[in-house]
Amino acid sequence: MAEVERTTGLKKSTIYLLVKQNEFPKPISLGLRASGWLMSEINQWKQERIALSRGKDKC
Protein backbone atom coordinates (compact mmCIF):
# COMPACT_ATOMS: atom_id res chain seq x y z
CA MET A 1 0.00 0.00 0.00
CA ALA A 2 2.82 2.41 0.84
CA GLU A 3 4.23 2.11 -2.68
CA VAL A 4 0.79 2.59 -4.26
CA GLU A 5 0.29 5.71 -2.12
CA ARG A 6 3.74 6.99 -3.02
CA THR A 7 3.40 6.41 -6.75
CA THR A 8 -0.14 7.82 -7.06
CA GLY A 9 -0.01 10.58 -4.47
CA LEU A 10 -3.28 9.25 -3.03
CA LYS A 11 -4.02 8.12 0.50
CA LYS A 12 -5.27 4.64 1.41
CA SER A 13 -8.87 5.75 1.99
CA THR A 14 -9.02 7.48 -1.40
CA ILE A 15 -7.54 4.46 -3.17
CA TYR A 16 -10.14 2.13 -1.66
CA LEU A 17 -12.93 4.60 -2.45
CA LEU A 18 -11.83 4.73 -6.10
CA VAL A 19 -11.61 0.90 -6.20
CA LYS A 20 -15.17 0.72 -4.87
CA GLN A 21 -16.29 3.18 -7.58
CA ASN A 22 -14.48 1.12 -10.27
CA GLU A 23 -12.20 4.07 -10.98
CA PHE A 24 -8.94 2.45 -9.81
CA PRO A 25 -7.45 -1.01 -10.43
CA LYS A 26 -8.65 -3.66 -8.02
CA PRO A 27 -6.07 -5.25 -5.74
CA ILE A 28 -5.13 -8.90 -6.15
CA SER A 29 -5.19 -11.37 -3.27
CA LEU A 30 -1.75 -12.40 -2.02
CA GLY A 31 -2.98 -14.49 0.88
CA LEU A 32 -5.59 -14.61 3.60
CA ARG A 33 -4.94 -11.09 4.89
CA ALA A 34 -2.72 -9.59 2.20
CA SER A 35 -3.37 -7.89 -1.11
CA GLY A 36 -1.40 -5.90 -3.62
CA TRP A 37 -1.57 -4.22 -6.99
CA LEU A 38 0.13 -4.85 -10.30
CA MET A 39 2.39 -1.90 -11.07
CA SER A 40 1.53 -2.27 -14.75
CA GLU A 41 -2.15 -1.58 -13.91
CA ILE A 42 -1.21 1.37 -11.68
CA ASN A 43 0.98 2.82 -14.43
CA GLN A 44 -1.80 2.38 -17.00
CA TRP A 45 -4.25 4.11 -14.62
CA LYS A 46 -1.78 7.01 -14.22
CA GLN A 47 -1.39 7.35 -18.00
CA GLU A 48 -5.18 7.42 -18.40
CA ARG A 49 -5.45 10.12 -15.71
CA ILE A 50 -2.79 12.20 -17.46
CA ALA A 51 -4.63 11.89 -20.77
CA LEU A 52 -7.94 12.85 -19.15
CA SER A 53 -6.43 15.85 -17.39
CA ARG A 54 -5.07 17.09 -20.71
CA GLY A 55 -8.36 16.65 -22.53
CA LYS A 56 -7.28 13.62 -24.52
CA ASP A 57 -9.02 10.29 -25.02
CA LYS A 58 -7.83 7.22 -23.10
CA CYS A 59 -4.48 5.79 -24.18
ZAMI-947050 format. One line per field, with one value per atom (N, C-alpha, C): x negated, y, z; atom name. Coordinates in Angstrom, 3 decimals, m for minus. Example, Ala and Ser with C-alpha at 12.3 -4.5 7.8 and 13.67 -1.06 7.14 Angstrom:
BEGIN
east <- (m13.190,m12.300,m13.200,m12.850,m13.670,m12.900)
north <- (m5.690,m4.500,m3.300,m2.250,m1.060,0.030)
up <- (7.800,7.800,7.800,7.080,7.140,7.870)
mivo <- (N,CA,C,N,CA,C)
END
This chain:
BEGIN
east <- (m0.825,0.000,m0.869,m1.951,m2.815,m3.340,m3.719,m4.232,m3.122,m1.918,m0.789,m0.490,m0.498,m0.285,m1.372,m2.605,m3.737,m3.678,m3.377,m3.401,m2.195,m1.063,0.139,0.339,m0.230,0.013,1.341,1.991,3.284,3.101,4.018,4.022,4.841,4.628,5.275,6.791,7.409,8.871,9.368,8.641,9.021,8.853,7.782,7.541,8.683,9.048,10.137,11.485,11.703,12.932,12.985,11.876,11.831,11.989,11.420,11.612,13.094,13.741,15.175,16.005,15.579,16.292,15.846,15.029,14.484,13.699,12.992,12.196,10.699,10.334,8.944,8.800,7.633,7.454,7.735,8.348,8.648,7.376,7.223,6.065,6.227,5.105,5.131,4.835,5.399,5.189,3.811,3.069,1.751,1.752,2.854,2.977,4.245,4.373,5.592,5.828,4.783,4.940,4.008,3.649,2.725,3.216,3.020,3.367,2.338,2.345,1.402,1.919,1.192,1.566,0.465,0.852,m0.125,m0.579,m1.883,m2.393,m2.029,m1.915,m1.525,m0.130,0.791,2.149,2.150,1.316,1.205,0.643,m0.387,m0.981,m0.002,0.786,1.804,2.848,3.281,4.250,3.687,2.409,1.782,1.748,1.417,1.391,2.782,3.808,5.180,5.570,5.162,5.452,4.752,3.526,2.792,3.523,3.922,4.634,5.939,6.680,7.943,7.717,6.685,6.426,5.991,5.495,5.073,6.079,7.271,8.359,8.213,7.467,7.277,8.077,8.345,9.016,8.080,8.651,7.834,6.751,5.630,4.477,4.792)
north <- (m1.191,0.000,1.255,1.227,2.406,2.796,1.811,2.110,2.652,2.101,2.591,4.042,4.336,5.713,6.631,6.177,6.992,7.267,6.255,6.413,7.186,7.125,7.817,9.176,9.352,10.583,10.564,9.398,9.251,8.558,8.797,8.124,6.838,5.954,4.643,4.739,5.645,5.752,6.161,7.043,7.479,6.343,5.597,4.462,3.460,3.096,2.129,2.688,3.977,4.595,4.503,4.809,4.726,3.289,2.323,0.903,0.569,0.994,0.725,1.334,2.496,3.183,2.711,1.664,1.124,2.165,3.035,4.073,3.894,2.768,2.455,0.943,0.447,m1.008,m1.713,m2.871,m3.661,m4.385,m4.510,m5.253,m6.749,m7.448,m8.898,m9.530,m10.675,m11.370,m12.019,m11.791,m12.397,m13.442,m13.558,m14.491,m14.192,m14.790,m14.612,m13.162,m12.458,m11.085,m10.114,m10.450,m9.595,m9.391,m8.190,m7.889,m6.923,m6.799,m5.897,m5.524,m4.672,m4.219,m4.542,m4.698,m4.848,m3.456,m3.213,m1.896,m1.546,m2.541,m2.272,m1.665,m2.138,m1.582,m0.181,0.039,1.366,2.347,1.936,2.817,3.131,2.144,2.382,3.365,3.193,4.107,5.524,5.678,7.007,7.629,6.837,7.348,7.797,7.040,7.424,8.728,8.884,10.124,11.314,11.129,12.201,12.596,11.612,11.888,12.634,12.185,12.848,14.292,14.502,15.847,16.809,16.255,17.091,17.115,16.591,16.648,15.685,14.617,13.617,12.382,11.568,10.287,9.352,8.224,7.222,6.720,6.323,5.791,4.428)
up <- (0.000,0.000,0.000,0.758,0.838,m0.538,m1.338,m2.680,m3.590,m3.463,m4.259,m3.873,m2.570,m2.117,m2.652,m2.574,m3.019,m4.528,m5.294,m6.751,m7.290,m6.580,m7.062,m6.406,m5.222,m4.469,m3.731,m3.703,m3.032,m1.693,m0.788,0.503,0.417,1.380,1.413,1.284,2.025,1.993,0.610,m0.057,m1.404,m2.397,m2.271,m3.169,m3.066,m1.831,m1.661,m2.111,m1.948,m2.445,m3.964,m4.632,m6.095,m6.575,m5.852,m6.200,m6.132,m5.058,m4.872,m5.996,m6.502,m7.576,m8.961,m9.015,m10.271,m11.048,m10.343,m10.978,m10.711,m10.124,m9.810,m9.897,m10.326,m10.430,m9.105,m9.206,m8.015,m7.555,m6.247,m5.743,m6.009,m5.996,m6.147,m4.785,m4.535,m3.273,m3.270,m2.188,m2.024,m0.909,m0.228,0.883,1.651,2.815,3.598,3.994,4.406,4.887,4.164,2.939,2.200,0.774,0.274,m1.115,m1.671,m2.968,m3.621,m4.990,m5.662,m6.989,m7.980,m9.227,m10.300,m10.718,m10.694,m11.068,m12.507,m13.365,m14.746,m14.803,m13.949,m13.908,m13.297,m12.279,m11.677,m12.697,m13.421,m14.432,m15.550,m15.966,m16.997,m16.479,m15.230,m14.618,m14.599,m14.246,m14.216,m15.613,m16.625,m17.997,m18.446,m18.063,m18.401,m17.703,m16.441,m15.706,m16.344,m16.788,m17.461,m18.734,m19.521,m20.767,m20.495,m19.477,m19.147,m18.689,m17.911,m17.391,m18.493,m19.575,m20.709,m21.833,m21.552,m22.525,m23.674,m23.480,m24.522,m24.206,m25.234,m25.024,m24.290,m23.787,m23.101,m24.034,m23.428,m24.179,m24.738)
mivo <- (N,CA,C,N,CA,C,N,CA,C,N,CA,C,N,CA,C,N,CA,C,N,CA,C,N,CA,C,N,CA,C,N,CA,C,N,CA,C,N,CA,C,N,CA,C,N,CA,C,N,CA,C,N,CA,C,N,CA,C,N,CA,C,N,CA,C,N,CA,C,N,CA,C,N,CA,C,N,CA,C,N,CA,C,N,CA,C,N,CA,C,N,CA,C,N,CA,C,N,CA,C,N,CA,C,N,CA,C,N,CA,C,N,CA,C,N,CA,C,N,CA,C,N,CA,C,N,CA,C,N,CA,C,N,CA,C,N,CA,C,N,CA,C,N,CA,C,N,CA,C,N,CA,C,N,CA,C,N,CA,C,N,CA,C,N,CA,C,N,CA,C,N,CA,C,N,CA,C,N,CA,C,N,CA,C,N,CA,C,N,CA,C,N,CA,C,N,CA,C,N,CA,C,N,CA,C)
END
